[in-house]
Amino acid sequence: MRIELDNREKQLIHEYWYAASKDMQAQLLNMRRKTIDIAYEELQDLVGYLAAECNHCRSKKLAAELDELCDRLECEL
């Protein structure tokens, strides 16, 4: 599946999804690319990582950003 993301969303995913494959990391680091190609199972994994990070985050602003991104990605599931 293909998901459209802005650069901030890609940055957050790259920073907090520790299990991302090399291919996914390359997609996330390509700031000219506006989409990522991701398998359904990978998307489930990603949402789990971001939700866990959101729940343990000390910064309220960052937690809100991660929560919003999780909600958006969950709509793709």
C-alpha positions in Angstrom: 0.0 0.0 0.0 1.1 3.6 -0.6 0.6 6.3 2.0 1.1 10.0 1.5 3.2 11.7 4.2 4.6 15.1 4.7 8.3 15.6 5.7 7.6 16.1 9.4 5.6 12.8 9.5 8.4 11.0 7.7 10.9 12.5 10.1 8.9 11.3 13.2 8.6 7.8 11.7 12.3 7.6 10.9 13.2 8.7 14.4 10.9 6.5 16.4 10.4 3.3 14.3 13.5 1.5 15.3 12.6 -1.7 13.4 12.3 0.0 10.0 13.9 -1.9 7.1 16.8 -0.3 5.2 14.4 0.2 2.2 11.9 2.0 4.4 14.6 4.1 6.0 15.7 5.2 2.5 12.1 6.1 1.6 11.7 8.1 4.8 15.0 10.0 4.3 14.0 11.0 0.7 12.5 14.4 1.3 11.4 14.8 -2.3 9.3 11.7 -2.1 5.8 12.4 -0.8 4.7 8.8 -0.3 6.0 5.6 1.2 5.3 2.0 0.1 4.5 -0.1 3.1 3.0 -3.6 3.6 -0.1 -3.9 5.8 1.9 -5.9 8.5 4.6 -3.2 8.5 2.0 -0.5 9.0 0.6 -2.4 12.0 4.1 -2.6 13.4 4.7 1.0 12.8 1.5 2.1 14.5 2.5 0.0 17.5 5.9 1.5 17.8 4.6 5.1 17.5 1.8 4.4 20.0 4.3 3.1 22.5 6.6 6.0 22.0 3.7 8.4 22.4 2.7 6.8 25.7 6.2 7.1 27.1 7.1 10.5 25.8 7.9 13.3 28.2 7.2 16.2 25.8 3.4 16.9 25.5 4.0 18.6 22.1 5.8 15.5 20.8 3.2 13.2 22.3 0.5 15.1 20.6 2.3 14.9 17.2 2.9 11.2 17.6 -0.7 10.6 18.7 -2.1 12.5 15.7 0.2 10.6 13.3 -0.9 7.3 14.9 -4.5 8.2 14.4 -3.9 9.1 10.8 -2.0 5.8 10.1 -4.7 3.7 11.9 -7.2 5.0 9.4 -5.1 3.3 6.7 -5.4 -0.1 8.4 
